[in-house]
Amino acid sequence: MAEPSRQIPRTLWIGTGLFFGFLALACSGGSRAAGKTLALDRVQARSQDMLIVTSPAFSAGGKVPLANSAYGGNVSPAISWSGLPAGTRAVALIVEDPDAAAVQPFVHWLAWNVNPAVGTFPEKSGAAVRQGRNGHGSNEYWGPHPPAGPLHHYHFELFALDSPLTLAEGADRDQLVAAMSGHVLAKGELVGLFGAPKRR
């Protein structure tokens, strides 16, 4: 005799779905849960396909090395990409920390007009491209430097553009986002973690 079917109450399905939805959001990097809008979410892309962004320095969700932080050598990590759509003429990079104690995510790096053909933004390569003003007030990479406490999430956001940007050196995040508007073919990100080193 066949066992009678058992139906799970609809309220249980909804509750379980909400639980896993919140769990996925919490594990995605923390930025959306913090209620702060990253540049990646402010810019619309023509393609729904996400760029693949990687680094030899750290994996997705892994810890950013001390050498790439302002506690260490403060050198920018190498960033690689793949999956650029046809027609990509330039690449832009924005690095933000939404966990910083500020209304907006803290800007660690703004770089644009990167040659898409190279496929990799080498370590310490900021001088080769146009750079904007970071939250520290300089036109260069400023590595992670969170206070003691929980790990912060650092979003390395990449944008494939249909043309180089005519944007002056030293532009801020809002100016870069505005200049990219309507020119983004695809986008993607790599999220790394970093916490203040423990004092000995």
trRosetta pair geometry for C-beta under 8 A, 3 or more apart (Angstrom, degrees):
i j d omega theta_ij theta_ji phi_ij phi_ji
8 12 5.3 -104 168 77 98 128
8 13 5.9 115 110 -55 114 92
9 12 4.6 93 68 1 87 104
9 13 7.3 -153 99 -6 48 84
10 13 5.5 -52 -153 34 38 113
10 14 6.4 36 153 -18 69 104
11 14 5.7 -53 -148 37 34 111
11 15 6.2 33 154 -19 66 107
12 15 5.7 -54 -144 39 31 110
12 16 6.1 30 157 -18 65 107
13 16 5.9 -59 -147 38 26 108
13 17 6.2 27 155 -20 64 109
14 17 5.7 -56 -148 36 29 112
14 18 6.4 28 155 -19 65 105
15 18 5.8 -54 -149 35 31 109
15 19 6.4 34 152 -23 64 105
16 19 5.6 -52 -150 32 33 114
16 20 6.5 20 158 -9 67 105
17 20 6.2 -61 -147 42 29 100
17 21 6.1 34 153 -25 65 109
18 21 5.5 -55 -146 35 31 116
18 22 6.4 28 158 -15 66 104
19 22 6.2 -61 -155 37 27 105
19 23 6.3 27 150 -20 64 110
20 23 5.2 -50 -142 38 38 117
20 24 6.2 41 157 -22 68 101
21 24 6.0 -53 -150 34 28 108
21 25 6.5 27 152 -17 62 107
22 25 5.6 -55 -148 37 34 113
22 26 6.3 35 154 -21 67 105
23 26 5.8 -55 -149 34 30 110
23 27 6.4 18 157 -10 64 110
24 27 5.9 -64 -147 43 30 104
24 28 6.3 43 154 -41 65 105
25 28 5.7 -48 -148 14 31 119
25 32 5.9 -98 -161 84 101 119
25 33 5.5 125 141 -65 105 102
26 30 7.0 28 -158 -90 50 65
26 33 5.8 49 -96 -57 59 158
28 31 7.8 -83 107 34 93 83
28 32 6.7 6 82 22 129 118
28 191 7.9 115 158 2 52 164
29 32 7.5 80 67 4 93 84
29 98 7.9 80 133 35 100 126
29 153 4.7 127 -177 -173 76 149
29 155 6.4 66 179 -81 146 102
29 191 4.3 -114 -111 -127 117 162
30 33 5.5 -69 -153 47 46 111
30 34 5.8 49 153 -31 78 108
30 98 6.8 179 107 79 86 114
30 99 6.2 17 118 -70 134 109
30 153 4.7 166 45 -11 114 144
31 34 5.7 -58 -151 30 29 112
31 36 6.2 -85 -169 71 76 92
31 38 5.3 15 166 -39 148 120
31 96 7.9 73 -119 104 136 111
31 98 3.8 109 -125 24 84 157
31 99 7.8 -91 -89 -42 63 73
31 105 7.0 2 -139 -89 111 131
31 153 6.1 -120 -47 91 86 137
31 155 6.3 6 -52 -45 149 139
32 35 7.9 53 171 -64 35 26
32 41 7.7 128 -93 -69 94 151
34 98 5.0 152 63 141 145 112
34 99 6.4 -137 -88 -90 157 57
36 98 4.3 176 72 -151 129 104
36 103 7.8 150 -114 154 106 40
36 104 6.4 134 -156 -145 113 36
36 105 5.2 135 142 -51 134 83
37 41 5.2 -119 -160 79 82 123
37 42 5.8 91 151 -60 116 97
37 104 7.8 -44 55 -134 75 81
37 105 7.8 -121 77 -11 38 109
38 41 5.1 92 60 9 76 99
38 42 7.2 -142 102 -8 41 92
38 96 5.6 170 -133 71 92 146
38 98 6.2 -72 -69 -61 95 123
38 105 5.8 32 -100 -11 69 157
38 155 5.7 -27 -136 84 146 164
38 157 6.6 162 160 -62 120 148
39 42 5.4 -61 -146 36 38 113
39 43 6.2 17 164 -9 73 111
39 94 4.6 -2 48 96 154 162
39 96 6.5 153 1 -24 99 142
39 157 5.7 166 72 85 104 159
39 173 6.3 -123 -77 -170 123 108
39 176 7.7 -11 -137 95 143 108
39 177 5.4 -139 -140 -89 99 112
40 43 6.8 -68 -144 40 22 97
40 94 7.7 -161 -47 68 76 120
40 155 6.9 -107 -8 160 131 136
40 157 4.4 -137 -61 -134 106 134
40 187 5.9 163 -142 151 85 136
40 189 5.6 -38 -87 -52 156 130
42 177 5.5 -6 106 -157 132 138
43 159 6.6 -14 106 -111 157 135
43 177 6.0 -137 -64 -150 105 85
43 180 5.6 -15 -128 106 139 122
43 181 6.6 -132 -128 -90 85 61
43 184 5.2 97 156 -21 117 161
43 187 6.7 128 91 -65 114 155
44 181 7.7 51 36 -141 86 71
44 184 6.8 155 90 63 44 123
45 48 7.5 151 90 -81 107 29
45 159 7.7 -153 -91 -139 109 84
45 160 7.9 65 -139 51 119 89
45 184 4.6 -85 -103 126 70 107
45 185 6.4 18 -162 117 92 18
45 186 5.2 82 -174 -114 138 27
45 187 4.8 -145 -61 0 139 99
46 85 7.9 -115 76 64 107 166
46 184 6.9 170 -6 98 78 62
46 185 5.3 -36 40 -135 111 48
46 186 7.4 -66 55 -56 74 60
47 85 5.5 159 -20 -59 156 149
47 185 5.9 26 4 163 110 66
47 186 4.5 -26 62 -83 118 94
49 83 6.5 -143 146 173 116 120
49 85 7.1 128 65 -68 126 108
49 186 5.7 -31 82 -127 83 130
50 83 7.4 30 103 118 45 153
50 186 7.0 162 -130 -179 20 103
50 187 7.0 -41 -135 88 67 53
50 188 4.5 107 174 -97 83 96
51 81 5.5 -8 170 -161 120 112
51 82 7.3 152 -169 72 75 38
51 83 5.0 175 -132 80 52 111
51 84 6.7 29 -117 -79 110 56
51 158 5.4 -97 91 90 147 117
51 160 6.2 152 -71 -27 134 111
51 186 5.3 127 -47 126 93 110
51 187 6.1 -87 9 162 110 14
51 188 3.1 -133 64 3 78 126
52 81 6.5 142 80 -158 59 56
52 82 4.7 -16 61 60 113 88
52 83 4.9 106 5 0 90 126
52 188 6.2 -70 -48 170 14 168
53 79 6.6 -15 -167 -171 96 100
53 80 7.4 152 -157 82 47 50
53 81 5.4 -16 -101 -101 65 84
53 156 6.2 -169 154 102 139 104
53 158 4.9 164 -90 5 127 131
53 188 4.8 173 -19 113 104 109
53 189 5.9 -61 38 -178 146 9
53 190 4.1 -126 111 -33 108 100
54 59 8.0 -16 -147 -127 87 54
54 60 7.8 -67 -112 -44 69 92
54 79 7.7 148 81 -159 38 54
54 80 5.0 -23 69 66 87 99
54 81 7.5 167 23 -83 70 36
54 82 7.9 9 8 6 110 99
54 190 6.3 150 -94 -94 23 141
55 58 5.6 13 85 47 120 65
55 59 7.9 -149 62 -79 81 26
55 77 5.1 37 -163 137 137 126
55 78 6.0 145 -148 84 80 65
55 79 5.4 -36 -88 -103 96 55
55 80 6.7 163 -88 16 39 81
55 156 7.2 73 -42 44 129 167
55 190 6.0 143 -10 137 103 162
55 192 7.5 -32 42 -60 143 131
56 77 7.9 -166 58 180 65 100
56 78 5.6 8 31 70 100 123
56 80 7.5 66 -27 -9 83 121
57 64 7.1 28 129 -146 117 62
57 65 5.4 -104 -176 3 102 117
57 68 6.0 70 174 -37 153 146
57 77 3.9 -98 20 -146 156 125
57 78 6.3 144 -24 38 104 76
57 123 7.6 115 -56 -88 125 115
58 62 4.3 -164 -176 91 90 111
58 63 6.2 -132 -131 81 129 36
58 64 5.3 -86 -22 -97 160 44
58 65 6.5 -158 -54 -23 105 77
58 68 8.0 -110 -15 36 120 150
58 77 7.0 -43 12 -144 96 165
58 192 4.7 71 101 -121 146 124
59 62 4.0 82 54 -13 76 133
60 190 5.8 -111 -96 -148 80 76
60 191 6.3 55 -156 50 73 73
60 192 7.9 -104 -129 -75 29 61
61 191 6.3 34 -70 89 52 97
61 192 7.7 -103 -38 -111 4 37
61 193 6.8 18 -173 -18 42 110
62 192 6.2 -30 75 -131 63 81
62 193 6.9 -139 122 28 21 92
63 151 7.8 -95 -108 -138 90 133
63 192 6.8 75 -168 -177 15 91
63 193 5.2 -54 -99 77 58 88
63 194 6.2 109 -160 -88 76 58
63 195 8.0 -56 -132 12 112 83
64 68 5.2 -103 171 81 100 122
64 69 6.3 118 113 -60 113 95
64 77 7.0 -125 -148 -33 94 142
64 143 7.7 178 142 -163 136 99
64 144 5.8 120 76 2 145 139
64 154 5.9 8 -38 40 144 144
64 192 4.1 92 -59 138 92 134
64 193 6.7 -166 -3 72 81 32
64 194 4.4 -40 45 -62 109 116
65 68 5.0 87 66 10 83 100
65 69 7.5 -147 104 -11 47 91
65 72 7.4 -66 132 48 77 166
65 77 7.2 127 33 -90 103 118
66 69 5.5 -61 -153 30 40 115
66 71 6.2 -72 -157 88 86 103
66 72 3.9 124 147 -58 77 140
66 73 7.8 92 122 6 70 79
66 197 6.8 44 -117 -69 119 124
67 72 4.6 -107 -96 133 26 141
67 73 4.3 7 -160 21 72 118
67 75 6.1 -22 152 40 88 105
68 72 7.0 23 26 66 27 126
68 73 7.2 -5 -63 63 28 93
68 74 7.7 63 -169 -128 27 16
68 75 6.1 -75 -106 73 57 65
68 76 6.8 51 -143 -148 95 17
68 77 4.5 -3 -113 -51 147 96
68 143 5.3 172 149 -126 53 126
68 144 7.4 48 113 16 81 96
69 72 4.9 79 59 18 82 97
69 74 6.9 -47 112 -84 29 55
69 143 4.2 173 -144 144 24 125
69 144 4.4 -51 -122 63 95 85
69 145 6.4 140 178 -69 91 62
69 194 5.8 163 -91 -164 126 147
70 74 4.9 46 -109 -97 52 104
70 142 6.1 9 -71 180 123 74
70 143 4.3 176 -39 70 64 89
70 144 6.6 -150 10 79 85 32
70 145 3.7 -32 57 -62 125 117
71 143 7.7 -108 16 106 60 121
71 144 7.7 -34 3 95 97 77
71 145 6.2 151 -40 -113 79 76
71 196 7.0 143 -69 -141 147 61
71 197 5.5 164 160 -1 154 114
72 143 7.2 -65 50 109 85 162
73 143 8.0 87 79 -20 56 159
74 141 7.4 158 167 107 75 93
74 142 7.1 -25 -157 -143 107 45
74 143 4.6 -144 -128 9 59 121
75 123 6.0 42 145 179 116 99
75 124 5.0 -34 -159 -72 110 91
75 141 7.4 54 -171 88 27 137
75 143 7.4 18 35 -57 27 130
76 79 7.9 -55 158 -15 102 103
76 109 6.7 91 -112 -102 120 153
76 121 7.8 -59 134 132 126 109
76 123 6.3 174 88 -150 68 53
76 124 6.1 156 45 -73 85 31
76 125 6.9 -95 78 34 128 67
76 126 5.9 120 -2 -43 147 104
76 141 3.9 -167 -69 -61 107 175
76 143 7.6 -156 -84 -74 48 89
77 123 6.1 -37 -153 -104 28 89
78 120 6.1 2 -178 -178 105 107
78 121 6.5 168 -158 86 54 60
78 122 5.3 -26 -114 -147 100 36
78 123 4.5 -56 -51 -45 84 77
78 125 7.9 71 -109 -4 69 121
79 93 6.6 116 79 -123 160 145
79 120 7.1 161 86 -158 42 59
79 121 4.4 2 57 51 92 111
79 156 5.9 -156 -115 171 133 141
79 158 7.2 176 156 -75 130 122
79 190 7.2 -170 -137 31 99 140
80 119 6.1 14 -152 150 88 76
80 120 4.4 -23 -99 -103 84 82
80 121 7.4 -157 -72 21 38 67
81 84 6.7 74 126 -52 114 97
81 91 6.9 171 36 -137 155 149
81 119 6.6 -145 60 -158 66 53
81 120 7.8 176 16 -84 65 41
81 158 5.4 -174 -93 167 138 166
81 188 7.2 144 -137 61 106 127
82 119 7.0 27 -80 -148 71 100
83 186 7.1 -114 127 127 96 155
83 188 7.4 75 74 -31 130 150
84 88 4.3 -66 174 7 116 162
84 91 7.6 -78 -105 -82 129 111
84 116 5.5 121 -138 -175 166 126
84 160 5.0 157 -138 -115 85 137
84 185 7.8 63 -169 87 71 129
84 186 7.0 -180 -137 54 44 127
85 88 5.9 124 65 -42 61 102
85 160 6.1 133 28 117 85 154
85 185 4.7 -136 55 149 126 126
85 186 5.1 130 -11 -15 112 125
87 162 5.5 -13 147 -125 105 88
87 185 6.2 160 87 -98 105 151
88 91 7.2 29 176 -66 119 81
88 116 4.7 154 128 -136 115 175
88 160 4.4 -60 -116 -171 121 107
88 161 6.8 86 -150 58 71 39
88 162 7.1 -83 -111 -94 35 42
88 185 5.8 -121 -84 43 81 147
88 186 7.8 -54 -82 31 118 100
89 116 6.9 166 151 4 6 128
89 161 6.3 -69 61 100 78 79
89 162 5.8 43 14 169 108 29
89 163 5.0 13 68 -101 143 32
89 164 6.2 -95 127 -32 107 65
90 112 6.8 46 153 175 123 79
90 113 5.1 -43 -151 -121 132 43
90 114 6.5 116 -171 52 72 50
90 115 7.5 -48 -120 -96 61 27
90 116 6.4 -153 -119 -32 11 100
90 161 4.5 -24 71 65 89 116
90 163 6.6 5 10 132 115 21
90 164 4.4 122 -55 -91 147 58
90 165 6.8 -146 101 -9 157 76
91 112 7.7 -157 104 -145 41 52
91 114 4.1 -51 69 71 95 106
91 115 7.5 -19 20 75 102 16
91 116 4.9 129 -34 -87 105 80
91 121 7.8 -132 102 -60 134 115
91 158 6.3 -16 -171 -167 107 96
91 159 6.8 149 -160 77 57 54
91 160 6.2 -26 -104 -104 77 52
91 161 6.8 -175 -87 14 24 91
92 111 6.8 171 -156 95 57 54
92 112 4.0 -4 -112 -111 94 87
92 113 7.6 36 -84 -18 77 40
92 114 7.0 167 -80 13 28 100
92 158 7.4 151 80 -157 50 48
92 159 4.4 -12 58 58 97 110
92 161 6.1 65 -11 -31 103 124
92 165 7.1 42 -76 -11 125 135
92 176 6.9 161 -170 -180 140 115
92 180 6.1 -100 30 -91 161 130
93 109 6.6 -17 118 118 102 112
93 110 7.6 164 90 -153 63 28
93 111 4.6 1 55 60 101 98
93 112 7.3 -165 24 -74 60 50
93 114 6.6 42 -13 -15 106 144
93 121 6.6 -12 -42 -49 156 171
93 156 6.8 -16 -164 -172 103 81
93 157 7.0 146 -157 79 51 55
93 158 5.7 -15 -102 -102 76 68
93 159 7.6 -161 -70 20 33 79
94 107 7.3 -62 -165 -137 91 93
94 109 7.0 172 -151 90 32 69
94 110 5.8 9 -110 -108 75 67
94 111 8.0 -167 -70 30 42 62
94 155 7.9 3 106 107 83 94
94 157 4.6 -19 65 64 89 109
94 159 7.6 36 1 -11 101 113
94 173 6.8 87 -141 -129 127 96
94 176 7.0 157 -82 109 117 143
95 107 7.4 102 79 -167 63 55
95 108 4.1 -63 106 71 109 104
95 109 3.9 40 28 39 116 99
95 110 7.9 -128 27 -56 72 42
95 141 7.4 41 34 -134 146 88
95 154 6.3 6 -174 180 99 96
95 155 6.8 167 -150 84 49 53
95 156 5.3 -9 -103 -103 90 63
95 157 7.2 -179 -82 19 36 76
96 105 3.9 48 174 134 118 133
96 106 6.6 148 -159 73 66 45
96 107 5.9 -31 -102 -101 80 51
96 108 6.6 -173 -88 12 24 88
96 154 7.6 167 82 -153 32 55
96 155 5.1 -15 60 57 82 104
96 157 6.9 5 13 -2 102 121
96 173 7.8 69 -85 -120 117 144
97 100 4.8 80 106 -27 109 106
97 105 5.9 163 73 -171 35 87
97 106 4.4 -14 58 55 99 100
97 108 6.3 76 -17 -34 100 115
97 144 7.0 122 -79 -115 139 85
97 146 7.3 -159 -174 -74 151 104
97 152 5.2 15 -157 163 118 128
97 153 6.8 150 -140 77 66 52
97 154 5.5 -27 -86 -99 87 68
97 155 7.5 174 -80 15 35 79
98 105 4.1 -46 -86 -101 63 105
98 106 8.0 -160 -71 18 21 68
98 153 6.5 -16 44 71 91 106
98 155 7.1 36 -12 -5 101 124
99 146 7.2 -3 99 -114 114 135
99 150 7.4 -116 -175 95 141 107
99 152 4.2 -162 67 -134 133 82
99 153 5.7 114 -21 25 120 78
100 105 6.8 102 33 -157 106 46
100 106 3.7 42 16 -19 162 122
100 135 7.7 71 121 145 173 172
100 146 7.2 -133 -94 -109 76 88
100 152 6.9 41 -57 -137 67 139
102 105 7.5 117 77 -130 110 5
102 106 5.8 112 27 -67 138 83
102 135 7.7 -137 -17 -144 171 140
104 173 7.9 176 149 71 140 150
105 155 7.6 -28 -170 33 154 121
106 135 4.5 -61 -165 -8 80 170
107 110 6.4 -2 -179 -41 124 101
107 132 7.9 -60 164 102 142 110
107 133 7.7 66 100 108 141 59
107 134 4.9 -155 114 -148 93 59
107 135 4.5 144 50 -35 73 90
107 172 7.7 170 15 -165 172 77
107 173 5.1 -144 -88 -54 141 126
108 134 5.8 16 -161 -148 17 126
108 135 7.0 -27 -68 21 43 105
108 141 6.8 23 151 -160 83 66
108 142 5.2 -130 -152 71 66 77
108 143 6.9 53 -164 -117 122 15
108 144 7.0 -19 -112 -68 148 54
108 154 6.8 -6 10 -145 157 109
109 126 7.7 -117 -145 -103 115 121
109 131 7.5 -63 -163 -146 75 104
109 134 6.0 -10 -77 -92 33 121
109 140 7.7 -44 -117 143 84 35
109 141 4.5 0 -97 -113 119 72
109 142 6.9 -175 -62 28 73 62
110 131 6.1 119 85 -167 72 60
110 132 3.1 -33 92 49 137 111
110 133 7.0 4 32 43 133 34
110 134 6.6 -172 3 -75 90 69
110 171 7.2 -121 131 83 147 80
110 172 7.5 167 -24 -162 167 27
110 173 6.2 -145 -83 -86 132 65
110 176 5.5 -156 -160 -37 125 161
111 114 6.4 55 134 -50 106 112
111 121 7.5 115 102 -149 149 145
111 126 6.4 -120 -95 -129 131 77
111 129 4.9 68 -172 98 102 134
111 130 6.9 143 -156 82 55 55
111 131 5.2 -21 -98 -102 74 75
111 132 7.4 -138 -62 11 33 81
111 141 7.9 -14 -43 -66 122 89
112 129 6.7 171 67 165 29 116
112 130 5.2 -32 65 73 80 108
112 132 7.6 45 -1 -26 105 106
112 161 7.8 42 -159 -11 102 152
112 164 7.9 125 145 -158 96 68
112 165 5.2 -13 144 33 141 130
112 167 6.5 35 69 53 147 129
112 176 6.4 -175 -40 -142 137 113
112 179 7.9 39 -159 95 175 133
112 180 7.9 -137 -119 -72 137 106
113 129 5.6 167 76 -156 81 92
113 130 5.0 63 29 13 120 110
113 164 4.7 46 -117 -146 96 101
113 165 6.1 -119 -56 37 93 80
114 118 7.6 -95 166 41 91 120
114 121 5.9 -37 -146 -93 147 109
114 129 5.2 -22 -79 -103 72 147
115 118 5.0 78 91 -10 104 106
116 119 7.8 50 167 -65 50 47
116 160 6.8 64 -113 -133 136 87
118 121 7.6 101 96 -73 124 45
121 125 5.6 -160 176 66 70 139
122 125 4.3 111 66 -52 79 131
125 128 5.2 -36 177 22 84 121
125 129 7.4 50 134 -1 90 104
126 129 6.7 -86 -160 46 41 90
126 131 5.6 32 -174 -72 102 142
126 140 5.4 89 139 -144 161 76
126 141 5.4 -144 -64 -14 141 100
130 165 7.5 -123 63 73 151 102
130 167 6.6 128 144 81 152 90
130 169 5.6 -132 -150 -90 84 73
131 139 4.7 122 103 169 104 84
131 140 5.9 44 148 -87 158 39
131 141 7.9 -92 -140 -38 137 61
131 169 6.5 29 56 -146 60 86
131 170 7.8 41 97 -61 66 40
132 139 6.4 -114 152 -132 10 83
132 167 7.8 -26 -79 136 109 126
132 169 7.6 -161 -88 -165 45 42
132 170 6.3 72 -141 179 50 10
132 171 4.6 -59 -117 72 109 67
132 172 6.0 147 174 -103 119 17
132 173 7.0 143 121 -63 147 46
132 175 7.4 177 -132 69 135 108
132 176 5.6 -84 -48 -49 160 129
133 137 6.6 -16 -168 -149 103 30
133 138 7.1 160 -140 85 65 13
133 139 5.7 -45 -84 -82 55 72
133 170 5.4 39 -47 -164 97 60
133 171 7.0 -150 6 90 88 21
133 172 5.1 -36 56 -91 108 71
134 137 7.2 -48 74 13 69 21
134 138 6.1 -12 40 62 101 64
134 139 7.5 160 -3 -104 81 23
134 140 7.0 -67 -3 66 126 45
134 141 7.4 97 -57 -138 151 19
134 142 4.7 172 118 11 157 119
135 142 7.0 -125 54 66 75 145
136 142 4.3 154 5 -109 137 164
138 142 6.7 121 55 -60 106 115
139 169 6.1 51 -162 171 154 93
139 170 5.1 -65 -84 -89 131 67
142 145 7.5 -58 158 0 94 118
144 152 6.5 174 -148 70 117 123
144 154 5.7 -87 -75 -67 117 140
144 194 4.0 78 124 83 166 153
145 196 7.8 49 -172 -98 44 87
146 149 7.1 -103 146 55 112 92
146 151 7.8 122 56 -156 160 31
146 152 4.4 169 -67 -15 147 132
146 194 6.6 150 8 104 115 89
146 195 6.4 -64 69 -135 127 40
146 196 5.5 -118 87 -45 76 88
147 196 6.0 -34 159 -43 20 145
148 196 4.7 -92 -84 67 50 144
149 195 7.5 -142 78 -148 44 100
149 196 7.2 58 24 17 59 117
150 195 7.0 -110 147 -110 26 114
151 193 4.5 15 168 -175 132 111
151 194 6.5 143 -156 69 85 20
151 195 4.3 -73 -97 -58 67 104
152 193 7.1 153 74 -152 41 61
152 194 5.9 -26 57 66 88 75
152 195 7.0 146 7 -86 72 55
153 191 5.6 -12 -170 -168 100 112
153 192 7.7 145 -158 76 52 35
153 193 6.2 -31 -100 -98 55 70
154 191 6.8 147 73 -156 47 57
154 192 4.9 -24 63 66 104 84
154 193 7.2 176 14 -89 87 19
154 194 6.1 24 -16 10 125 110
155 189 5.3 -18 -168 -167 91 133
155 190 7.8 145 -157 74 46 41
155 191 5.4 -19 -99 -100 64 82
156 189 6.2 146 76 -160 52 70
156 190 4.5 -14 59 60 111 91
156 191 7.4 -165 20 -77 74 31
156 192 7.0 37 -13 1 110 103
157 187 6.9 1 -177 -175 91 108
157 188 7.7 174 -151 93 55 34
157 189 4.6 -23 -101 -99 64 101
158 187 6.6 166 88 -154 56 60
158 188 5.4 -11 58 63 101 78
158 189 6.8 176 14 -86 74 44
158 190 7.9 40 -13 -2 110 90
159 180 5.9 2 145 -153 160 144
159 184 5.2 -66 -164 -123 109 105
159 186 7.8 168 -154 89 47 44
159 187 5.0 -12 -105 -105 67 93
160 184 6.9 97 68 -161 57 61
160 185 4.5 -62 103 60 105 101
160 186 4.6 19 36 52 125 82
160 187 7.0 -142 16 -70 76 46
161 164 7.3 108 103 -90 133 23
161 165 6.9 -60 -177 -44 167 92
161 180 6.4 -102 -99 -135 116 88
161 183 4.8 20 -152 139 91 108
161 184 6.3 -43 -97 -95 64 48
161 185 6.8 163 -114 1 11 92
162 183 5.1 -133 35 -160 89 74
162 185 5.6 116 -58 -49 85 108
163 183 6.0 -89 39 -145 84 125
165 176 7.6 54 156 -140 170 70
165 179 4.8 71 -153 148 126 128
165 180 6.9 -47 -86 -74 134 65
165 183 7.5 156 -82 84 89 164
166 179 7.7 -154 58 -151 55 123
167 171 4.9 -47 169 -16 111 157
167 175 6.6 139 -151 140 120 105
167 176 6.4 88 179 -103 166 65
167 179 4.7 -22 -71 -105 127 172
168 171 5.8 125 68 -50 68 97
171 175 4.0 -120 -174 94 107 133
171 176 5.5 133 114 -55 120 80
171 179 7.3 15 161 -12 164 139
172 175 5.2 95 53 12 66 104
172 176 7.1 -128 104 -5 33 92
173 176 5.7 -59 -148 38 31 109
173 177 6.2 30 157 -19 68 107
174 177 5.7 -52 -144 37 31 111
174 178 6.3 32 155 -19 64 107
175 178 5.7 -54 -146 37 30 112
175 179 6.3 30 155 -20 64 107
176 179 5.7 -55 -145 36 31 111
176 180 6.3 27 157 -17 65 108
177 180 5.9 -60 -148 38 29 108
177 181 6.9 51 150 -46 61 93
178 181 5.7 -33 -159 -2 35 120
179 183 7.8 -28 141 25 60 137
180 183 5.5 -116 -163 59 49 104
180 184 5.5 48 164 -54 103 101
181 184 7.6 -28 -115 -5 22 104
184 187 6.0 1 -178 -50 125 108
